[in-house]
Amino acid sequence: MTEIDLIPGDYRKQLVLRRHLKRLATALMVVAVCLGASRTALGYLMWRESAEVFRIEQQQQELQTSQNKAEVLRQQRHVTEQQLAALEQLRGRDRVAQLLGALDEAYDEHIWLDRVHLQRRDAMGVSANSPVAGRSEIVVLPNVTGAALPVELQQGADIIGHASNHSELASFMQRLGAQPAVADLRLINTTTRSYTSVQVVDFNLAVQMRGKAQP
């Protein structure tokens, strides 16, 4: 028995067309969603890349700033080291030790020292503020035969103390002036005063340590 198709051909064509249009719309929607997702992903990647570039630039700036600070610190350290070296040279630590050693060798029980004031002196062994000018002095020089005194002496000290009498003071000056480290020894002044039941001699000495001769 032959089947008779009662569906008109135009209607059938419309159904097929609708089916294709529906599939096409679905495909276009999928493509649109994919494009939107791709655009979002691309925007995120670009943002992350920009953030990474910004972070790297900040790190470079911080590194440059740190390098600049390090260079400044190196320069300051160099200047400080130079200043410390100059100060160390100015203080003359080695000659301070020599002075203390000379005092220890010359010291005895008849001498009392109150103060040893270190200072730089000129070529004559007298500091700029020393009250030597216009006064008579007793000068004790070490015994040096066949050798000239150094051209320039830089490190000296004022020694203030007491002696039991003038004879003991003279002996102390002779012993101190004979020390190899001492280049010049001057008695600035003396005064006699009573201390309890005895007389003591207050004295002020200017000692010049031996330095290197200048060419």
N, CA and C atoms as a LAMMPS dump frame, in Angstrom:
ITEM: TIMESTEP
0
ITEM: NUMBER OF ATOMS
645
ITEM: BOX BOUNDS ff ff ff
-5.0000000000000000e+02 5.0000000000000000e+02
-5.0000000000000000e+02 5.0000000000000000e+02
-5.0000000000000000e+02 5.0000000000000000e+02
ITEM: ATOMS id mol type element x y z
1 1 1 N 0.846 -1.189 0
2 1 2 C 0 0 0
3 1 3 C 0.872 1.224 0
4 2 1 N 0.585 2.102 -0.822
5 2 2 C 1.404 3.325 -0.987
6 2 3 C 0.927 4.384 -0.019
7 3 1 N 2.02 4.987 0.736
8 3 2 C 1.697 6.049 1.689
9 3 3 C 1.588 7.377 0.964
10 4 1 N 0.65 8.145 1.393
11 4 2 C 0.422 9.444 0.765
12 4 3 C 0.926 10.513 1.742
13 5 1 N 1.887 11.363 1.315
14 5 2 C 2.433 12.473 2.12
15 5 3 C 1.483 13.638 2.028
16 6 1 N 0.792 13.881 3.146
17 6 2 C -0.18 14.963 3.153
18 6 3 C 0.418 16.314 3.544
19 7 1 N 1.761 16.364 3.986
20 7 2 C 2.416 17.625 4.387
21 7 3 C 2.842 18.361 3.137
22 8 1 N 2.374 19.57 3.015
23 8 2 C 2.76 20.336 1.819
24 8 3 C 4.27 20.514 1.753
25 9 1 N 4.779 20.616 0.56
26 9 2 C 6.23 20.774 0.371
27 9 3 C 6.739 22.085 0.897
28 10 1 N 5.968 23.177 0.771
29 10 2 C 6.426 24.484 1.273
30 10 3 C 6.582 24.461 2.791
31 11 1 N 5.667 23.812 3.453
32 11 2 C 5.719 23.747 4.908
33 11 3 C 6.947 22.949 5.369
34 12 1 N 7.196 21.834 4.619
35 12 2 C 8.363 21.02 4.935
36 12 3 C 9.649 21.823 4.78
37 13 1 N 9.7 22.621 3.715
38 13 2 C 10.883 23.459 3.485
39 13 3 C 11.057 24.485 4.605
40 14 1 N 9.939 25.038 5.09
41 14 2 C 10.011 26.004 6.172
42 14 3 C 10.538 25.355 7.455
43 15 1 N 10.075 24.096 7.709
44 15 2 C 10.576 23.395 8.889
45 15 3 C 12.094 23.174 8.811
46 16 1 N 12.54 22.776 7.625
47 16 2 C 13.999 22.552 7.453
48 16 3 C 14.758 23.856 7.614
49 17 1 N 14.172 24.929 7.055
50 17 2 C 14.84 26.244 7.141
51 17 3 C 14.913 26.707 8.587
52 18 1 N 13.823 26.5 9.324
53 18 2 C 13.811 26.882 10.723
54 18 3 C 14.862 26.098 11.531
55 19 1 N 14.931 24.815 11.196
56 19 2 C 15.908 23.978 11.892
57 19 3 C 17.332 24.499 11.654
58 20 1 N 17.633 24.834 10.401
59 20 2 C 18.973 25.355 10.061
60 20 3 C 19.223 26.698 10.726
61 21 1 N 18.193 27.554 10.757
62 21 2 C 18.359 28.861 11.392
63 21 3 C 18.617 28.715 12.889
64 22 1 N 17.905 27.774 13.492
65 22 2 C 18.111 27.541 14.914
66 22 3 C 19.532 27.062 15.194
67 23 1 N 20.015 26.149 14.335
68 23 2 C 21.391 25.666 14.499
69 23 3 C 22.398 26.796 14.275
70 24 1 N 22.095 27.631 13.294
71 24 2 C 23.004 28.746 13.014
72 24 3 C 23.024 29.729 14.171
73 25 1 N 21.863 30.034 14.757
74 25 2 C 21.809 30.937 15.906
75 25 3 C 22.567 30.363 17.086
76 26 1 N 22.393 29.026 17.28
77 26 2 C 23.133 28.392 18.376
78 26 3 C 24.637 28.496 18.16
79 27 1 N 25.047 28.247 16.888
80 27 2 C 26.466 28.331 16.573
81 27 3 C 26.983 29.751 16.765
82 28 1 N 26.197 30.739 16.326
83 28 2 C 26.61 32.133 16.492
84 28 3 C 26.706 32.504 17.967
85 29 1 N 25.781 31.981 18.771
86 29 2 C 25.824 32.253 20.21
87 29 3 C 27.077 31.664 20.843
88 30 1 N 27.368 30.41 20.399
89 30 2 C 28.588 29.773 20.918
90 30 3 C 29.82 30.579 20.528
91 31 1 N 29.849 31.024 19.258
92 31 2 C 30.988 31.827 18.792
93 31 3 C 31.083 33.12 19.578
94 32 1 N 29.922 33.763 19.827
95 32 2 C 29.926 35.014 20.579
96 32 3 C 30.443 34.806 21.999
97 33 1 N 29.956 33.687 22.632
98 33 2 C 30.432 33.388 23.986
99 33 3 C 31.933 33.153 23.985
100 34 1 N 32.416 32.395 22.987
101 34 2 C 33.856 32.119 22.892
102 34 3 C 34.641 33.403 22.683
103 35 1 N 34.115 34.277 21.814
104 35 2 C 34.789 35.549 21.576
105 35 3 C 34.82 36.401 22.845
106 36 1 N 33.686 36.405 23.573
107 36 2 C 33.656 37.167 24.826
108 36 3 C 34.634 36.628 25.849
109 37 1 N 34.661 35.289 25.966
110 37 2 C 35.592 34.683 26.911
111 37 3 C 37.032 34.947 26.508
112 38 1 N 37.31 34.866 25.204
113 38 2 C 38.674 35.134 24.718
114 38 3 C 39.065 36.577 24.978
115 39 1 N 38.115 37.479 24.749
116 39 2 C 38.415 38.893 24.995
117 39 3 C 38.67 39.144 26.477
118 40 1 N 37.859 38.51 27.326
119 40 2 C 38.07 38.661 28.767
120 40 3 C 39.422 38.092 29.193
121 41 1 N 39.734 36.898 28.665
122 41 2 C 41.016 36.286 28.999
123 41 3 C 42.178 37.141 28.497
124 42 1 N 42.036 37.689 27.281
125 42 2 C 43.094 38.54 26.728
126 42 3 C 43.267 39.807 27.563
127 43 1 N 42.12 40.399 27.976
128 43 2 C 42.205 41.588 28.831
129 43 3 C 42.878 41.285 30.155
130 44 1 N 42.575 40.125 30.734
131 44 2 C 43.198 39.74 31.997
132 44 3 C 44.698 39.538 31.819
133 45 1 N 45.068 38.87 30.711
134 45 2 C 46.496 38.654 30.455
135 45 3 C 47.228 39.967 30.254
136 46 1 N 46.573 40.895 29.532
137 46 2 C 47.197 42.201 29.326
138 46 3 C 47.331 42.96 30.648
139 47 1 N 46.304 42.871 31.499
140 47 2 C 46.368 43.544 32.8
141 47 3 C 47.473 42.949 33.668
142 48 1 N 47.547 41.6 33.649
143 48 2 C 48.586 40.953 34.449
144 48 3 C 49.971 41.295 33.925
145 49 1 N 50.094 41.364 32.593
146 49 2 C 51.383 41.734 32.014
147 49 3 C 51.76 43.163 32.386
148 50 1 N 50.762 44.065 32.345
149 50 2 C 51.025 45.451 32.735
150 50 3 C 51.428 45.543 34.205
151 51 1 N 50.715 44.779 35.049
152 51 2 C 51.061 44.778 36.469
153 51 3 C 52.468 44.237 36.691
154 52 1 N 52.846 43.218 35.942
155 52 2 C 54.193 42.654 36.066
156 52 3 C 55.242 43.653 35.61
157 53 1 N 54.951 44.343 34.497
158 53 2 C 55.882 45.365 34.007
159 53 3 C 56.03 46.488 35.029
160 54 1 N 54.906 46.904 35.628
161 54 2 C 54.938 47.959 36.641
162 54 3 C 55.739 47.505 37.859
163 55 1 N 55.549 46.232 38.259
164 55 2 C 56.301 45.712 39.406
165 55 3 C 57.797 45.67 39.118
166 56 1 N 58.136 45.245 37.894
167 56 2 C 59.551 45.193 37.518
168 56 3 C 60.157 46.598 37.485
169 57 1 N 59.393 47.557 36.966
170 57 2 C 59.888 48.933 36.938
171 57 3 C 60.101 49.463 38.352
172 58 1 N 59.162 49.136 39.259
173 58 2 C 59.335 49.557 40.647
174 58 3 C 60.574 48.922 41.271
175 59 1 N 60.78 47.635 40.988
176 59 2 C 61.964 46.96 41.508
177 59 3 C 63.245 47.586 40.965
178 60 1 N 63.22 47.933 39.679
179 60 2 C 64.393 48.578 39.096
180 60 3 C 64.653 49.932 39.742
181 61 1 N 63.561 50.689 39.984
182 61 2 C 63.722 51.974 40.642
183 61 3 C 64.256 51.807 42.062
184 62 1 N 63.713 50.81 42.787
185 62 2 C 64.197 50.555 44.137
186 62 3 C 65.653 50.103 44.114
187 63 1 N 66.004 49.265 43.128
188 63 2 C 67.388 48.824 43.006
189 63 3 C 68.308 49.997 42.712
190 64 1 N 67.88 50.889 41.812
191 64 2 C 68.682 52.053 41.494
192 64 3 C 68.835 52.96 42.711
193 65 1 N 67.723 53.117 43.458
194 65 2 C 67.79 53.924 44.672
195 65 3 C 68.74 53.305 45.687
196 66 1 N 68.661 51.967 45.836
197 66 2 C 69.561 51.275 46.765
198 66 3 C 71.013 51.413 46.328
199 67 1 N 71.254 51.309 45.025
200 67 2 C 72.618 51.467 44.523
201 67 3 C 73.124 52.878 44.768
202 68 1 N 72.237 53.881 44.572
203 68 2 C 72.64 55.264 44.83
204 68 3 C 72.956 55.463 46.311
205 69 1 N 72.092 54.896 47.19
206 69 2 C 72.347 55.01 48.616
207 69 3 C 73.639 54.299 48.999
208 70 1 N 73.858 53.122 48.388
209 70 2 C 75.082 52.378 48.684
210 70 3 C 76.313 53.168 48.249
211 71 1 N 76.209 53.84 47.104
212 71 2 C 77.332 54.648 46.625
213 71 3 C 77.583 55.823 47.56
214 72 1 N 76.493 56.449 48.002
215 72 2 C 76.639 57.562 48.954
216 72 3 C 77.267 57.072 50.252
217 73 1 N 76.815 55.895 50.728
218 73 2 C 77.381 55.336 51.952
219 73 3 C 78.854 54.988 51.774
220 74 1 N 79.204 54.461 50.585
221 74 2 C 80.616 54.16 50.319
222 74 3 C 81.454 55.429 50.337
223 75 1 N 80.928 56.489 49.721
224 75 2 C 81.652 57.759 49.729
225 75 3 C 81.779 58.31 51.145
226 76 1 N 80.675 58.231 51.911
227 76 2 C 80.727 58.697 53.291
228 76 3 C 81.705 57.858 54.112
229 77 1 N 81.713 56.54 53.838
230 77 2 C 82.645 55.686 54.572
231 77 3 C 84.084 56.047 54.223
232 78 1 N 84.329 56.329 52.941
233 78 2 C 85.678 56.707 52.526
234 78 3 C 86.103 57.999 53.204
235 79 1 N 85.175 58.978 53.226
236 79 2 C 85.483 60.26 53.876
237 79 3 C 85.714 60.048 55.374
238 80 1 N 84.863 59.221 55.992
239 80 2 C 85.005 58.95 57.423
240 80 3 C 86.327 58.26 57.72
241 81 1 N 86.697 57.295 56.864
242 81 2 C 87.975 56.611 57.064
243 81 3 C 89.142 57.587 56.946
244 82 1 N 89.034 58.511 55.972
245 82 2 C 90.083 59.517 55.848
246 82 3 C 90.133 60.405 57.087
247 83 1 N 88.947 60.804 57.578
248 83 2 C 88.915 61.642 58.771
249 83 3 C 89.474 60.91 59.984
250 84 1 N 89.1 59.616 60.112
251 84 2 C 89.619 58.838 61.231
252 84 3 C 91.133 58.664 61.13
253 85 1 N 91.604 58.445 59.902
254 85 2 C 93.049 58.313 59.719
255 85 3 C 93.758 59.614 60.08
256 86 1 N 93.149 60.751 59.639
257 86 2 C 93.745 62.047 59.975
258 86 3 C 93.693 62.292 61.482
259 87 1 N 92.553 61.915 62.108
260 87 2 C 92.442 62.089 63.557
261 87 3 C 93.425 61.203 64.293
262 88 1 N 93.576 59.974 63.804
263 88 2 C 94.534 59.059 64.434
264 88 3 C 95.943 59.597 64.312
265 89 1 N 96.249 60.161 63.123
266 89 2 C 97.557 60.753 62.929
267 89 3 C 97.736 61.966 63.833
268 90 1 N 96.625 62.742 63.954
269 90 2 C 96.674 63.932 64.807
270 90 3 C 96.91 63.552 66.263
271 91 1 N 96.256 62.51 66.713
272 91 2 C 96.423 62.103 68.098
273 91 3 C 97.796 61.506 68.365
274 92 1 N 98.361 60.867 67.342
275 92 2 C 99.68 60.278 67.53
276 92 3 C 99.676 59.205 68.611
277 93 1 N 98.881 58.153 68.393
278 93 2 C 98.725 57.126 69.418
279 93 3 C 100.062 56.505 69.806
280 94 1 N 100.923 56.283 68.813
281 94 2 C 102.195 55.635 69.128
282 94 3 C 103.035 56.51 70.05
283 95 1 N 103.004 57.83 69.797
284 95 2 C 103.791 58.711 70.646
285 95 3 C 103.149 58.913 72.011
286 96 1 N 101.814 58.753 72.09
287 96 2 C 101.17 58.778 73.401
288 96 3 C 101.669 57.609 74.246
289 97 1 N 101.734 56.429 73.631
290 97 2 C 102.258 55.265 74.34
291 97 3 C 103.709 55.491 74.756
292 98 1 N 104.492 56.126 73.87
293 98 2 C 105.885 56.424 74.203
294 98 3 C 105.979 57.41 75.362
295 99 1 N 105.067 58.412 75.363
296 99 2 C 105.06 59.374 76.456
297 99 3 C 104.747 58.699 77.787
298 100 1 N 103.736 57.839 77.782
299 100 2 C 103.385 57.132 79.012
300 100 3 C 104.535 56.244 79.482
301 101 1 N 105.199 55.614 78.525
302 101 2 C 106.355 54.795 78.895
303 101 3 C 107.485 55.627 79.475
304 102 1 N 107.731 56.819 78.887
305 102 2 C 108.776 57.698 79.4
306 102 3 C 108.443 58.188 80.8
307 103 1 N 107.175 58.553 81.025
308 103 2 C 106.767 58.98 82.363
309 103 3 C 106.93 57.85 83.377
310 104 1 N 106.608 56.644 82.974
311 104 2 C 106.734 55.507 83.872
312 104 3 C 108.191 55.261 84.247
313 105 1 N 109.096 55.442 83.282
314 105 2 C 110.526 55.239 83.546
315 105 3 C 111.088 56.32 84.46
316 106 1 N 110.586 57.561 84.297
317 106 2 C 111.139 58.674 85.067
318 106 3 C 110.457 58.873 86.41
319 107 1 N 109.341 58.247 86.614
320 107 2 C 108.513 58.496 87.8
321 107 3 C 109.14 57.869 89.043
322 108 1 N 108.989 58.562 90.193
323 108 2 C 109.37 57.973 91.479
324 108 3 C 108.397 58.457 92.544
325 109 1 N 108.631 58.05 93.78
326 109 2 C 107.677 58.316 94.85
327 109 3 C 107.659 59.767 95.302
328 110 1 N 108.613 60.577 94.849
329 110 2 C 108.655 61.978 95.261
330 110 3 C 107.914 62.893 94.273
331 111 1 N 107.308 62.289 93.25
332 111 2 C 106.597 63.046 92.222
333 111 3 C 105.142 62.585 92.195
334 112 1 N 104.222 63.555 92.109
335 112 2 C 102.793 63.244 91.957
336 112 3 C 102.278 63.987 90.729
337 113 1 N 101.651 63.286 89.865
338 113 2 C 101.108 63.893 88.649
339 113 3 C 99.6 64.064 88.8
340 114 1 N 99.154 65.284 88.498
341 114 2 C 97.718 65.577 88.536
342 114 3 C 97.064 65.433 87.168
343 115 1 N 97.747 65.895 86.115
344 115 2 C 97.116 65.916 84.796
345 115 3 C 98.184 65.89 83.717
346 116 1 N 97.895 65.155 82.654
347 116 2 C 98.723 65.146 81.446
348 116 3 C 97.803 65.524 80.287
349 117 1 N 98.023 66.704 79.739
350 117 2 C 97.15 67.225 78.673
351 117 3 C 97.888 67.138 77.343
352 118 1 N 97.411 66.257 76.45
353 118 2 C 98.045 66.066 75.152
354 118 3 C 97.592 67.148 74.192
355 119 1 N 98.504 67.609 73.339
356 119 2 C 98.165 68.621 72.348
357 119 3 C 99.236 68.657 71.275
358 120 1 N 98.868 69.226 70.144
359 120 2 C 99.83 69.431 69.06
360 120 3 C 100.586 70.725 69.31
361 121 1 N 101.836 70.721 68.903
362 121 2 C 102.66 71.898 69.094
363 121 3 C 103.312 72.292 67.769
364 122 1 N 103.863 73.496 67.74
365 122 2 C 104.571 73.95 66.541
366 122 3 C 105.991 73.412 66.552
367 123 1 N 106.785 73.873 65.597
368 123 2 C 108.144 73.353 65.445
369 123 3 C 109.024 73.683 66.65
370 124 1 N 108.666 74.711 67.454
371 124 2 C 109.453 75.076 68.616
372 124 3 C 109.039 74.298 69.858
373 125 1 N 107.988 73.436 69.7
374 125 2 C 107.556 72.647 70.839
375 125 3 C 106.634 73.383 71.774
376 126 1 N 106.033 74.503 71.327
377 126 2 C 105.155 75.295 72.176
378 126 3 C 103.812 75.42 71.494
379 127 1 N 102.741 75.162 72.224
380 127 2 C 101.417 75.289 71.649
381 127 3 C 101.032 76.749 71.557
382 128 1 N 100.001 76.998 70.717
383 128 2 C 99.6 78.378 70.479
384 128 3 C 99.043 79.035 71.725
385 129 1 N 98.424 78.281 72.621
386 129 2 C 97.831 78.856 73.816
387 129 3 C 98.679 78.638 75.053
388 130 1 N 99.912 78.24 74.878
389 130 2 C 100.773 77.988 76.02
390 130 3 C 101.251 79.304 76.609
391 131 1 N 101.275 79.459 77.935
392 131 2 C 101.699 80.717 78.562
393 131 3 C 103.2 80.8 78.717
394 132 1 N 103.937 80.491 77.645
395 132 2 C 105.391 80.47 77.72
396 132 3 C 105.977 81.814 77.358
397 133 1 N 105.365 82.516 76.423
398 133 2 C 105.942 83.742 75.893
399 133 3 C 106.16 84.743 77.018
400 134 1 N 107.327 85.322 76.995
401 134 2 C 107.638 86.355 77.97
402 134 3 C 108.111 85.82 79.298
403 135 1 N 108.324 84.499 79.458
404 135 2 C 108.78 83.933 80.715
405 135 3 C 110.129 83.267 80.522
406 136 1 N 110.9 83.245 81.59
407 136 2 C 112.147 82.485 81.551
408 136 3 C 111.816 81.021 81.773
409 137 1 N 112.581 80.13 81.152
410 137 2 C 112.302 78.709 81.217
411 137 3 C 113.566 77.95 81.524
412 138 1 N 113.385 76.778 82.159
413 138 2 C 114.47 75.807 82.286
414 138 3 C 114.221 74.743 81.248
415 139 1 N 115.157 74.526 80.333
416 139 2 C 114.997 73.595 79.236
417 139 3 C 115.928 72.424 79.444
418 140 1 N 115.394 71.223 79.37
419 140 2 C 116.2 70.008 79.496
420 140 3 C 116.104 69.261 78.187
421 141 1 N 117.207 69.03 77.51
422 141 2 C 117.252 68.298 76.248
423 141 3 C 117.934 66.97 76.471
424 142 1 N 117.498 65.927 75.778
425 142 2 C 118.176 64.633 75.9
426 142 3 C 119.561 64.692 75.3
427 143 1 N 120.428 63.821 75.828
428 143 2 C 121.796 63.778 75.323
429 143 3 C 121.822 63.134 73.953
430 144 1 N 122.032 63.925 72.889
431 144 2 C 122.093 63.428 71.526
432 144 3 C 123.404 63.888 70.939
433 145 1 N 124.298 62.968 70.661
434 145 2 C 125.606 63.299 70.1
435 145 3 C 125.649 62.85 68.665
436 146 1 N 126.14 63.758 67.796
437 146 2 C 126.306 63.407 66.398
438 146 3 C 125.017 63.347 65.628
439 147 1 N 123.915 63.845 66.175
440 147 2 C 122.638 63.802 65.474
441 147 3 C 121.893 65.089 65.737
442 148 1 N 121.229 65.586 64.71
443 148 2 C 120.462 66.818 64.839
444 148 3 C 119.064 66.501 65.323
445 149 1 N 118.443 67.509 65.954
446 149 2 C 117.068 67.338 66.393
447 149 3 C 116.148 67.272 65.191
448 150 1 N 115.006 66.614 65.294
449 150 2 C 114.064 66.562 64.181
450 150 3 C 113.653 67.952 63.742
451 151 1 N 113.398 68.067 62.459
452 151 2 C 113.04 69.368 61.907
453 151 3 C 111.701 69.837 62.439
454 152 1 N 110.709 68.934 62.532
455 152 2 C 109.371 69.306 62.958
456 152 3 C 108.873 68.316 63.994
457 153 1 N 108.415 68.846 65.127
458 153 2 C 107.866 68.027 66.203
459 153 3 C 106.382 68.342 66.313
460 154 1 N 105.56 67.33 66.383
461 154 2 C 104.131 67.559 66.249
462 154 3 C 103.335 67.243 67.514
463 155 1 N 103.759 66.274 68.297
464 155 2 C 102.947 65.821 69.423
465 155 3 C 103.612 66.192 70.734
466 156 1 N 102.853 66.86 71.599
467 156 2 C 103.398 67.254 72.883
468 156 3 C 102.366 67.094 73.973
469 157 1 N 102.762 67.504 75.191
470 157 2 C 101.853 67.386 76.323
471 157 3 C 102.247 68.379 77.391
472 158 1 N 101.263 68.86 78.13
473 158 2 C 101.482 69.648 79.336
474 158 3 C 101.308 68.723 80.529
475 159 1 N 102.292 68.734 81.417
476 159 2 C 102.276 67.868 82.588
477 159 3 C 102.182 68.743 83.826
478 160 1 N 101.155 68.537 84.612
479 160 2 C 100.945 69.297 85.833
480 160 3 C 101.004 68.326 87.006
481 161 1 N 101.827 68.667 87.971
482 161 2 C 101.968 67.777 89.122
483 161 3 C 102.65 68.463 90.284
484 162 1 N 103.174 67.654 91.211
485 162 2 C 103.796 68.171 92.425
486 162 3 C 105.065 67.359 92.707
487 163 1 N 106.037 68.01 93.333
488 163 2 C 107.274 67.362 93.761
489 163 3 C 107.508 67.697 95.22
490 164 1 N 108.234 66.818 95.88
491 164 2 C 108.493 67.063 97.298
492 164 3 C 109.427 68.248 97.496
493 165 1 N 110.297 68.509 96.513
494 165 2 C 111.174 69.686 96.574
495 165 3 C 111.732 69.949 95.186
496 166 1 N 112.467 71.051 95.057
497 166 2 C 113.001 71.42 93.747
498 166 3 C 114.071 70.438 93.268
499 167 1 N 114.803 69.853 94.181
500 167 2 C 115.835 68.895 93.792
501 167 3 C 115.211 67.65 93.162
502 168 1 N 114.126 67.153 93.777
503 168 2 C 113.457 65.995 93.202
504 168 3 C 112.822 66.331 91.86
505 169 1 N 112.327 67.55 91.722
506 169 2 C 111.766 67.966 90.441
507 169 3 C 112.847 67.995 89.369
508 170 1 N 114.034 68.529 89.719
509 170 2 C 115.132 68.573 88.748
510 170 3 C 115.56 67.169 88.346
511 171 1 N 115.6 66.245 89.31
512 171 2 C 115.968 64.854 89.001
513 171 3 C 114.926 64.21 88.081
514 172 1 N 113.671 64.474 88.383
515 172 2 C 112.599 63.925 87.537
516 172 3 C 112.71 64.454 86.109
517 173 1 N 113.007 65.762 85.985
518 173 2 C 113.144 66.341 84.646
519 173 3 C 114.35 65.757 83.922
520 174 1 N 115.432 65.513 84.644
521 174 2 C 116.611 64.917 84.014
522 174 3 C 116.299 63.509 83.5
523 175 1 N 115.6 62.718 84.314
524 175 2 C 115.268 61.352 83.904
525 175 3 C 114.28 61.356 82.729
526 176 1 N 113.292 62.238 82.801
527 176 2 C 112.303 62.296 81.724
528 176 3 C 112.92 62.816 80.444
529 177 1 N 113.748 63.839 80.547
530 177 2 C 114.38 64.387 79.35
531 177 3 C 115.36 63.439 78.701
532 178 1 N 115.878 62.472 79.466
533 178 2 C 116.835 61.506 78.915
534 178 3 C 116.157 60.348 78.201
535 179 1 N 114.846 60.266 78.26
536 179 2 C 114.143 59.172 77.589
537 179 3 C 114.238 59.338 76.066
538 180 1 N 114.443 58.246 75.31
539 180 2 C 114.611 58.353 73.849
540 180 3 C 113.407 58.969 73.147
541 181 1 N 112.217 58.807 73.682
542 181 2 C 111.032 59.318 73
543 181 3 C 110.836 60.814 73.213
544 182 1 N 111.554 61.404 74.162
545 182 2 C 111.377 62.816 74.489
546 182 3 C 112.385 63.643 73.697
547 183 1 N 111.888 64.623 72.943
548 183 2 C 112.754 65.493 72.162
549 183 3 C 113.038 66.807 72.874
550 184 1 N 112.113 67.264 73.695
551 184 2 C 112.287 68.558 74.35
552 184 3 C 111.461 68.556 75.627
553 185 1 N 112.003 69.139 76.692
554 185 2 C 111.304 69.221 77.957
555 185 3 C 111.551 70.596 78.547
556 186 1 N 110.474 71.307 78.879
557 186 2 C 110.582 72.672 79.382
558 186 3 C 109.797 72.805 80.683
559 187 1 N 110.395 73.514 81.626
560 187 2 C 109.707 73.842 82.862
561 187 3 C 108.995 75.17 82.652
562 188 1 N 107.685 75.148 82.677
563 188 2 C 106.913 76.368 82.43
564 188 3 C 106.896 77.238 83.678
565 189 1 N 106.528 76.664 84.804
566 189 2 C 106.543 77.438 86.044
567 189 3 C 106.507 76.492 87.233
568 190 1 N 106.872 77.033 88.39
569 190 2 C 106.803 76.311 89.658
570 190 3 C 106.295 77.263 90.737
571 191 1 N 105.614 76.706 91.69
572 191 2 C 105.185 77.449 92.873
573 191 3 C 105.325 76.541 94.084
574 192 1 N 105.653 77.153 95.199
575 192 2 C 105.8 76.4 96.446
576 192 3 C 104.608 76.706 97.341
577 193 1 N 104.033 75.663 97.925
578 193 2 C 102.902 75.86 98.827
579 193 3 C 102.942 74.791 99.909
580 194 1 N 102.18 75.058 100.94
581 194 2 C 102.119 74.133 102.067
582 194 3 C 101.014 73.115 101.821
583 195 1 N 101.35 71.873 102.088
584 195 2 C 100.369 70.802 101.977
585 195 3 C 100.414 70.007 103.263
586 196 1 N 99.388 70.101 104.05
587 196 2 C 99.334 69.581 105.423
588 196 3 C 100.498 70.184 106.219
589 197 1 N 101.478 69.38 106.569
590 197 2 C 102.59 69.895 107.394
591 197 3 C 103.897 70.014 106.623
592 198 1 N 103.871 69.826 105.306
593 198 2 C 105.1 69.87 104.506
594 198 3 C 104.939 70.872 103.38
595 199 1 N 106.061 71.253 102.805
596 199 2 C 106.092 72.124 101.642
597 199 3 C 106.19 71.258 100.372
598 200 1 N 105.409 71.578 99.374
599 200 2 C 105.465 70.876 98.087
600 200 3 C 105.67 71.896 96.991
601 201 1 N 106.185 71.409 95.882
602 201 2 C 106.441 72.257 94.719
603 201 3 C 105.453 71.874 93.619
604 202 1 N 104.59 72.817 93.283
605 202 2 C 103.692 72.609 92.137
606 202 3 C 104.444 72.98 90.862
607 203 1 N 104.348 72.126 89.837
608 203 2 C 105.087 72.405 88.608
609 203 3 C 104.209 72.169 87.387
610 204 1 N 104.624 72.82 86.332
611 204 2 C 103.978 72.677 85.021
612 204 3 C 105.077 72.488 83.993
613 205 1 N 105.08 71.309 83.333
614 205 2 C 106.091 70.977 82.339
615 205 3 C 105.453 70.916 80.956
616 206 1 N 106.247 71.281 79.959
617 206 2 C 105.84 71.109 78.56
618 206 3 C 106.811 70.123 77.927
619 207 1 N 106.31 68.974 77.517
620 207 2 C 107.153 67.944 76.935
621 207 3 C 106.801 67.797 75.459
622 208 1 N 107.835 67.621 74.65
623 208 2 C 107.656 67.439 73.207
624 208 3 C 108.156 66.054 72.821
625 209 1 N 107.279 65.26 72.199
626 209 2 C 107.676 63.932 71.779
627 209 3 C 108.417 63.985 70.458
628 210 1 N 109.3 63.033 70.284
629 210 2 C 110.094 63.011 69.066
630 210 3 C 109.235 62.525 67.892
631 211 1 N 109.237 63.308 66.82
632 211 2 C 108.49 62.934 65.623
633 211 3 C 109.432 62.667 64.473
634 212 1 N 108.848 62.353 63.319
635 212 2 C 109.654 62.085 62.128
636 212 3 C 110.117 63.391 61.511
637 213 1 N 111.34 63.431 61.125
638 213 2 C 111.862 64.627 60.483
639 213 3 C 111.24 64.801 59.108
640 214 1 N 110.919 66.041 58.78
641 214 2 C 110.344 66.352 57.472
642 214 3 C 111.439 66.646 56.491
643 215 1 N 111.331 66.282 55.209
644 215 2 C 112.381 66.539 54.242
645 215 3 C 112.463 68.038 53.936
